[in-house]
Every structure is written in structure tokens, then in C-alpha cells.
Amino acid sequence: MKKIAYLTWGCASQITSFQDYAKHLDDMIHLRELETYDLSRYAAVVVPDGMDSGAIRRYAAQLNAYVRGGGFLIVFACKKLHEWIDVVDLKWRDVDTKDWLWWTKPNPYIEIHQPEPKHPLSEVIPVADMAWHWFGAFDLHPAARSALNLDDDSGSLLLDFPSLEGGGRLMVSTLDPHVHNGERFMPACRRFLQAFYPWLNRELGIERDKPGFVVTYLQCFPNSGEWMPEGLADAFAQVGGTLALCPQYQLSADHLAGTDILYIPHIHDQFFLRSIQSLLLEFLARGGHMVICSEPAIPWLPFLGAFQSVPPRPFTNIKVRVRNDPFGFFRNMDAEFDGWQGIFGQYARGWSRTPEGAIWLTDVGSREDPKPADWLWQYPTDTGKGGMVFMHNGDNMVRYPDHGAHKHCLVRDICAALMANSGAMINRF
């Protein structure tokens, strides 16, 4: 598969911007380690704005060679770029925004436009999403297409050299969207990147949506009718998923290598799961997801807290209510989904503490003092590509609902939604 590399010298805005758009990117490379990478493995290399311009200049030969070898190099707002890029002759002009407060004026105007014929990037990024300010301009070049010009067409803020000798491509810009996106400042910068990275993937012919996914169901209690859950395989098949069964004591790295989501039913060996904690954490770190049905008695994973029950009286305390459902996990569930065979309290009778950054999904307990029966959390990694954990503090969710048109669909909908949001950090912005 084609990949996109993203360089960073380690500043927060660059790291945060990578995390924001990690779903559209592959490897984040620390600039000080660049020489250890074979850039020919990448279809594109992005140099975001905010780069240490002196430090990156030390890697000029490697980056120019990458373009000469057929690579696509994209550089945003890098000071003195024209002095070290030698695959083309860039002429830089020291001209900045005339009025940095243009957007505060009664009739706001910023002196840029998208020239004709418009660059394909202009089809997905309107000029309003390219407009905040800039740092210099490049002279127009006969080998380049410009996506954004000064209003008098005397220079460009975004040049694309699509067909260089050796098959390489160079795109340079004096815009700085990553810095402001990472600093949560200037909404136009966020909109720019939200459109730019999907466009870049399409331009490279990269298709990131997996056509199917594999859910490994951990078989934990042989005496239960849930050893081979009825209807689950058929439900997954409806959304392109495949069910794999694995006895818990046989779970291995090989099993997890072919797994997108690990499903752990309610009755399991917590001492054993703690003994393979490193295996499970490695799975999460590389982007695998987990759906856990558990009432933890010990912290068999480091982010799990002890299960705590809610007072069972009044009876309404154990009626579970959807609180926040950003991914549509419960979209097919009616208000009585938690009543297995009509008995409330079976789905969940308590809660566990949520890790920092978790999304509280459902309530259990009194209206005055609700607790999280279900929560969603993402395993923290530098890249933001860690897998998600759907934590259910209760019984095996394959039971719910046990009636109606969407029987067997709760677990299916949870897994499908996790896959639809793979590679993207939760709780962003």
C-alpha cells in the first residue's frame, strides 16, 4: 500500500495536527531521525509549516534526491526554502499580507485569488479556506501550476510542479495551516487541512477504508450458551465483518495479527488476561480495538478501575439510559434495549471510573447521581493512532436487545462504528 510520511521537529502544533489527521496519514517521522528512513517507501512526504528551518536544511540532499527519484514532496511555509530546494529554481519574494487584521474590517478583503484555470485543489478548498495570511510569495514558474495567487498575479502562495524529471513532484506553499490548526486558532486553517489530506490521498490513489474487518470473539466460559453466540456471525456479515472464535487461553500474537477488534464477553479469567497484558496493550498501540464486557475485580488492564454497583432501589436506578452517542453505537436500539427478556439490571448494575479523555456513553444509577455504565476511550500513542476501547460494565452485550427487528445488532453496530472511525482520535476539537 502507498504511504504518506509526515515530518516533525517535535513541536506541539505539528504533532497535534498529525494526530488530528492521522486517519489520512501513515508515519510521523522525527526530523532528527530522518536519515535512518528510506523515503522511497513513501508516495508522498509532507513537511508541515512551523518546521525548524535550519535543522531541515541539513537534510536537503536527502529530500531533493527523494523528488528526483519520483517522490512527491509537499512543503508548507518553510523559511528560506528556496535556498535549499534544487530540483527546481524557486524565486521567493518578501511580500506578506498587507493588512493582518483584514477579517475585522466592515468589508473584509485579502489580496489573493484562485487563478484560472483553477488547480484541482481549488475544487475542494475554496479561497475562503485558504485565506488568513502568508509569509512571502513565489514567482510564477512555467513548470508549475498555481493554486493561489496574489490578486495582481505577481506571485503565488501555492505552486505545484506536477511533472519533474525522474517522475517526481513538488508542491510548495507559503501558507501555515498546521501551526494554527495545532494551536486551535483560525478555523480556516482547520478547514484547509480537513480538505487537503483527503484530497492528497485521492491524488495518490490511496484508499484507506478497509472493505471488511475481523472480530475475534474470545471464548471464555465453556458452560455458557455464549461460547458460540447465536446470530453474531450473520449480523457481522451484513456490514462486511467476519467473526473468528478463539478460546481465551489460546489467544496469541498470531491471532491478534489478523484481528481488527477483540471482543471479550462478561465471564472471563481476569488473572489470565492480566498475565497477557503486554500482548493486549501492544494490540491497542498498533490500532486494534477492544470491546470489553467486564466487572473488573482486579486491574487486569492498567486503565481499568474496579467495578462498583449502584443502589438497586429504586428500581429505576438500574435502567440504563443513553447519554452521549457520537459514533451511533446505539442508533438501532429502542429505550428498552437493556432489558434482557424484560429484566432490567442484567445489562449493567454498576460502573467503573473512566480514564482521562474517555467519552461517557450511557448512564446507570439515579438521575441525580448517574454513573458511566459504558464508556469509550482511545489508547494514547504519540501518533494518535491507538485503538479504541468500548468498555461495558456489565453482561455480555450479544444478548441485547433480545427482541425486535434489530436483534443481534448492538455488537454489530458497535464494531462497525469502531472500524468507521479507525485511525482518528476521539474528542478532537
N, C-alpha and C positions, 0 to 999 in steps of 0.2 A: 504493500500500500504506500502511496505517496505520502510524504510527511512535510510538516511545516515547523521550522525551528524559530525560536524567539530568543533574542539575546537580551541580557540584562547585566548591568554592572552591580546590581544589588539594591538599587534604591526602591523605596516602598511603592511609589506610583507605578513603576514598571512591573513589579511583582503583582500588585493588586490588579492591574489591567490584564496581565496574563491570566490570573485566576478568574477574572470576570468572563473572559472569552476562551477559557481552556477547552470548552467543547469544540471549538473550531481550530485548535492548535495541538501540537504534539509535544515537543521537547522545549523546556525552558533551559537555556544554556548560560551559565555564569561566564561573563566575559573573560575572567582570569583563567578559565579552563578551555577557552575556545580552541587553542592549538591542539588539544587532545581529541577533537572531533573531526571526523571525515565529513565535510559539508556536502560532498557529492551524494550523500544518502538522502538529502532533502530536496524536495521540489521547490521550496522557497525558504528564504531566510529573512526574517524581519528584524530590523534594527529600530527599536522604538525611540521616540524623542525622549529627552532627559538623559541621554547617554553621556558618559564621561568621554568627551570628545578627544582628549589627549590619550586616554587609555586605548580607545578603539583604533586610533591611528597606528598603534603598534601591530595591528592585525590586518593592515591594509593589503599586504601582499596576498594573504590567505583569502580575503573577501573578493579582491579583484580576480584571483585565479578561479574562485568559485563561479563567478559570472562567465569568465572565458571558457569554463568547462561545461557551460549550458545551464547554470543555475539562475534562479530568479531572486535578485537581491532587492529588498524594499527598505528604504532608509527615510525616516522622518526627522525633520528639524535637528540636524547634527551640525554643530558649529565647525566651520572650515572643511566641510565635506568635500568641496570642490578641489581641495589641495591634495587629497589622498585617493580619490576615485580616479583611476586612469583608464578604465575601459571605454570611457567617452570623455570628451573635453567639455567639462561643465564651466560655465561662466556665471559667477554669482554676483548679485548686485545688493548693496547695502541699502535696502529700502523696506521700511516697516509700515504698519498701519498708520495712517495719518491721524486718526482720532481713535484712541484706545477706548474711549467711552461712547463710541458711536451708538451703541444699543440703548443708551439712556436718553437720547435726544427725541424730540417730538416726531420728527420724520427721519428715523434711523437709516443711515446709508453707510455701507462699507464698500470700498473701491475694488471689488472683484466681480468676475462673472465667469460662467462656463462657456468657453468659446465653441463656435461651430466649425466643423462637425463635432458634435459632442463626443467625448470619450465614453466608452461603455460604463465606466464607473458612475457617470452622471445619471445613468438610468436608475440607479438605486440610492444615490446620495444627492439630494437636491442642494442647490447652492446655499440654502439656509442652514444646512447641516455641515457646511464647510466654512461657515462664517463665524469667526470670533476675532482672531488676529493672526499674524505670521511673523516670521523672523527672516527677512530677506526674500529675494526672488532670484530665479534662474533666468538667464537669457533663453529665449526660444531656440530650439535646435532642429535642424532639418530631419534628423533621425528619430525625433521624439514626437509623441502626441501629448498635448497639454490638456489636463482635465480642469484646470482652474487658472485663469489669467487675471492680471491686474486690469482694471477697467479700460486702460488705454492700450492694452495688448502689448505693452513694452516688456513684459516679463511673465513668467509662470511660477505658480506656487506648488504645482504638482506635474512633473514630467514623467512620461512613460516611454522608455526605449524598448519596444517590443521585440525587435529582431536584430540582436547584436551578433557580431562574428563569433562563431562557435555555438550559436543557438541560445546564448544567454539572454537575459532580460534584466533591465534595471528600472526601478521606479524610485524617484526621489521627490521629497516634499519638504517645504519649509513650515508646514503646519505641525502643531504639537498636541494632538488629541490624547495621547496616553498619559501625559503628566496631569492634565486637568481631569480626565476621567478617573485616574487613580486618586486624585485629591478630592473627588466628588464636587467638582467645580466646573461650571459651564456645561449645561445639558446638551448643547450642540455637539460637544466632543464625544459624549456617550452615544448619541445618535449616529455620529460618523462611524464609530467603531462597531456598533451593532450592525451596520450595513456592510462595512468594509470586509470584515472577516468571513461572513458567509459568501460575499462576492469573490473573495480570494480563493476560497475552496472550490467554488463553481468554475472559476477561471482555470484552476489546475485540474479540474475533473475529479476532485475528491468527493466521494460520497461517504458520509460518516454514519448515517443511520443504518444500523445493522438490520438485515432482513429478518432475523429471528433471534431468539435468545433461549438459553438453557437454565432451567431452575432445578437445582439439586435439592430434593426433599430428604431430610435426614430421618431415617427410620430409627426411632429411639425406644419404643416400648412394644415388644412383640405381642403382648397380650391385648393390645388395643385394636379396635376396628380401624384406627387411623394409621396402621402400619402401611397400608396401601390405600390412600384416600380416594374414595369414590368420586368420579366426575371431574377430578382436578386436571388430569391429562387432557381430556376433551376441552375443558374450559381454556387451557393454555393454547391449545391448537387453534382456537378461534382467533387468537391475536398473534399468531406466529411463534408461539412459545413451545418448548419441548420440556417434558417432565422427566427427570432422571431420579432414580431411587438409590439411596446409599445408606446402609446400616451405619449408625453413628461410630462404632468402634473401627470401622474400615475407612473412615474419611481420611484422605491423604492429599498431598500436594498435587498429585496427578489428577484426582477427582476435581479439585478446585481449579486446576488449569483450564478445564473445559466447562467451567461454571460461570454464569453471569450473576445469578442470585442464589444464595444459600438460604433455604427455609428450614427453620428449627422449630418443631412442634413443642407443645407445652411440657410434656413429660420427657425429660432428658437427664442425662448424667452430668450434673454440674461439675463434679470433681474431674471427670474425664475432659469435659470441654475446657476447663481451666488448664489441664495438662497440655492441651494443644493450642493454648492461647496465642503463641507466636505465629502459628500457621494461620489462624483466623485473622490476626492483625495484618499479616502480610497480604492476605487476600483483600482486605479492605484498603490497604495502602495502594494497591495497584488498580483499584477502581471497581472491585467486586462489591456487590450489595448483599445485605443480610436482612432477612425478615425473621425476627425473633419473637416467639411466643414464650414467655417465661415469667415466673415469680421468683426472682433471684433470692436465694438464701445466702449465697456467698458471691463475692465479686468475680465471677468466672471470666469476665472481660473487665479491663480496668475502668471503663467508663460506666459500668452498671452499678446502680445503687440497690440497696436492699428493698425488697417488696414490702409495702405497708398497706394494710387493709383499711377500708373506710368503715365507719359505723354502719351496720346493716339496717338500722332503724333510724328514721322512717324508711320504708321500702323503696321510696323514690331515690334514695342515695345510690343505689346500685343500677339505676337506669343510666346507661351511657349516652352521652349527647355529643354530636359532632361540634367542635369548637372552631377549627380552622382547617381547611382542606385545600391548600394551594395547588396540589397536583391532581385533584379529583379522585382520590383513593375511594371515597365513599359515594361517588356520584350515582351509583345504581342502587344504593341502599335506602330503604324507607326508614321511618322513625323507629320501627320495632326490630331493626336488623339484629340487635344484640340479644334478643330473647330466643335462645335455642329451645325448640319445642315449646315456646311460650314461657319459658322460665328465665326471668331476668336474674342477673348475678352470675350466670355461667360464663358470659363473655369476659367480664372483668369485675373483680371485687375490690380492686385496690390500684396502687400506683407505685412508681419509683421516681426518684429525682431525675430531672432532665440535665444532661451535660450542657455546658455553655454553648450557646448558638443553636440549640435544638428548637424545633417547631413543635409546639404543644397542639396536638391534633384533636383529641377527644377528652371530655370531662367525665369524671366519676366522683361520687360524693355529693354533698349538699350543694344547693345553689349558692349558698353564702360562702362556702369554703371548698370550691371544686379542686380536684387533683387530676394530673395527667394519666389517663389510662393508656393512651397511645401517644407516642412522640416520634419525631423524625429528626435524625442527626447525621451530619456528614463527618466522616473520619478526616481529621485535619492532616493535610500534606502541604508542602511548600507550593506545589503547583495548583492546588485546589481541585485535583482530580481524584481525591479519595472517594471510596464508595460510600453509599448511604446506608443507614441502619434504620429500619422501621421496627420500633420496639413496641410490642403489645404485651402489657402486663396482665395476662390472663390466659384463657383457654386457647386451644388450637383453633385458629381462625378458619380452617376448612369447614367448620360447622355452620358458619354464619353467612347469609341467612339460610335457614333450613327449609324455606318455603318460597313460593312466588316465582316470578319469571327469571330472577337473577340468582337462583340457587347455584352454588359453587363459584360465584363470580367475584366475591370480595377479594380473595387471594389473587385471582387473575388480574383484577383491576389494579391492585397494589403493585404487583410485579411489572405489569405493562407500563404503569406511570413511572416507576423507578427507571426502567430502561429508556423511556422517552426523555428523561432528564439526566441521563448519564453524562458525566464529564462537565457538568455545570454546577457551580457552587450554589447551595441554597442560602437563603437570607442575604442576597446581594441587593444593595441599594435600599 
